[in-house]
């Protein structure tokens, strides 16, 4: 899939939103990608996951033992990546602010993990999820995401493979442009 093909899928799902959004990173933006909308269609979710899996280098694909994704946003694409890569897909939850494995999920010592997210903006959620994987004994060998919103700035500490990279401006709360400050912020993300 080309970048324009991926964006066409987002537009078809009405998942490319405009307004004033408070992102889970704490930053503000006039644009938001509601990946849940693009992934709600199983056929579309599978197509995007296959494209993302195929974008990974062969050596990384061969080394992956399990896909791990952070709840909520990463669950569907993580599951579809597990299907595309023919491996298990499990997820982390954040019941009290820190990512943990629940529901009987866990890792074996040294297990090779592909971290999968829907969108990466600053990389904070990814780094927190990777820390939980390390604490559980796993080794994150790479991260894949549908969308990199970081403009290449997210330092994840592992190779990063987004399906598409977008550079929507983000702002600190005290540096909002007037047109954005005039609109009430909506918090569509997964972090409380």
C-alpha positions in Angstrom: 0.0 0.0 0.0 1.2 3.5 -0.8 0.9 6.4 1.7 -2.0 7.7 -0.4 -3.7 4.3 -0.3 -3.5 4.3 3.5 -4.8 7.8 3.8 -7.7 6.9 1.5 -8.6 4.1 3.9 -8.7 6.7 6.8 -10.8 9.1 4.8 -13.2 6.3 3.7 -13.7 5.4 7.3 -14.2 9.1 8.3 -11.2 8.6 10.7 -9.3 11.7 9.7 -10.8 14.4 12.0 -10.3 18.1 12.4 -11.1 20.3 15.4 -9.2 20.8 18.7 -7.9 17.7 20.2 -6.0 17.0 23.5 -3.8 14.0 22.6 -2.9 11.3 25.1 0.7 12.8 25.0 -0.7 16.0 26.5 -0.1 17.9 23.3 -2.9 19.7 21.4 -3.6 19.3 17.7 -6.1 20.5 15.0 -6.0 17.0 13.5 -6.7 13.6 14.9 -6.6 10.1 13.5 -9.3 8.0 15.0 -7.8 4.6 14.3 -10.7 2.8 15.9 -12.9 4.0 13.0 -10.5 2.7 10.4 -10.0 -0.6 12.2 -13.7 -1.2 12.9 -14.1 -2.9 9.5 -12.4 -6.3 9.7 -11.5 -6.4 6.0 -9.9 -3.0 6.2 -8.1 -3.8 9.5 -6.7 -7.0 7.9 -5.6 -5.2 4.8 -3.7 -2.5 6.8 -2.1 -5.1 9.0 -0.9 -7.2 6.1 0.6 -4.1 4.5 2.3 -3.2 7.8 3.6 -6.8 8.3 5.0 -6.8 4.8 6.8 -3.5 5.4 8.9 -5.1 8.1 12.4 -6.4 7.1 12.5 -10.1 6.6 15.0 -10.7 9.5 12.7 -8.9 12.0 9.6 -10.8 10.7 11.5 -14.1 11.2 12.6 -13.2 14.7 9.2 -12.2 16.1 7.7 -14.6 18.7 4.8 -12.6 19.9 3.1 -9.3 19.2 2.4 -7.0 22.2 0.2 -3.9 22.0 -0.9 -1.4 24.5 -4.6 -1.1 25.2 -6.8 0.5 24.0 -5.7 1.8 20.6 -3.2 -1.0 19.8 -5.4 -4.0 20.5 -7.1 -4.4 17.1 -4.1 -3.7 15.0 -2.0 -5.8 17.3 -4.4 -8.7 16.9 -4.4 -8.3 13.1 -0.6 -8.1 13.1 -0.5 -11.4 15.0 -2.7 -12.9 12.3 -0.6 -11.5 9.5 2.7 -12.7 11.1 1.2 -16.0 12.2 2.0 -15.5 15.9 0.2 -14.8 19.1 -0.9 -11.3 19.9 -1.4 -10.1 23.5 -1.9 -6.7 25.1 -1.0 -4.6 28.0 -3.5 -2.7 30.1 -3.1 0.5 32.2 -5.6 0.0 35.1 -3.9 2.4 37.4 -1.5 4.4 35.2 1.2 1.8 34.6 1.1 -0.8 31.9 0.8 -4.4 33.1 -0.1 -7.8 31.6 -3.4 -9.1 32.8 -5.9 -11.7 31.8 -3.3 -14.5 32.0 -1.0 -12.8 29.5 2.7 -12.9 30.1 6.1 -13.5 28.4 8.8 -16.1 28.7 12.3 -14.9 29.5 14.0 -13.5 26.4 10.8 -13.8 24.2 11.2 -11.7 21.1 8.4 -9.1 20.9 7.1 -6.8 18.2 5.5 -3.8 19.8 2.5 -2.7 17.7 0.6 0.6 18.1 -2.0 2.4 16.1 -0.5 5.9 16.3 2.8 7.1 17.7 3.0 10.8 18.5 5.7 11.4 21.1 6.5 7.7 21.8 5.7 8.0 25.5 3.1 5.2 25.5 5.4 3.0 23.4 8.3 3.5 25.8 6.1 2.8 28.8 4.8 -0.4 27.2 8.3 -1.5 26.3 9.3 -1.0 29.9 6.5 -3.3 31.0 7.6 -5.9 28.4 11.2 -5.8 29.8 9.9 -6.1 33.3 8.0 -9.2 32.2 11.2 -10.7 30.7 10.6 -10.0 27.1 12.8 -8.3 24.5 11.3 -5.7 22.2 13.1 -6.1 18.9 11.1 -3.5 16.9 8.0 -1.4 16.9 5.4 -1.1 14.1 2.5 1.3 13.9 -0.1 2.4 11.4 0.8 6.0 11.8 3.9 8.0 12.9 2.7 11.4 13.9 6.1 12.3 15.4 7.7 13.6 12.2 10.5 11.0 12.8 11.2 12.5 16.3 9.9 9.6 18.5 13.0 8.0 20.0 11.8 4.5 20.8 15.2 2.8 21.3 14.3 0.1 18.8 13.8 0.1 15.0 10.5 1.7 14.1 8.4 0.8 11.1 5.3 3.0 10.5 3.0 2.3 7.6 2.6 6.1 7.1 4.3 9.2 8.5 2.3 12.4 9.0 3.4 15.7 10.2 0.4 17.3 11.8 1.5 20.2 14.0 1.1 19.7 17.8 1.2 22.3 20.5 1.8 22.7 24.2 -1.2 24.1 26.1 0.5 27.4 26.6 1.5 27.8 23.0 -1.8 27.3 21.1 -2.5 29.3 18.0 -5.5 31.6 18.5 -7.8 29.7 16.1 -7.2 26.5 18.1 -7.5 28.2 21.5 -10.9 29.5 20.5 -12.3 25.9 20.2 -12.9 23.7 23.2 -10.6 20.7 23.3 -11.9 17.2 22.9 -9.9 14.3 24.5 -10.4 11.4 22.2 -7.3 9.3 23.3 -6.9 6.3 25.5 -4.9 7.8 28.4 -7.0 9.1 31.3 
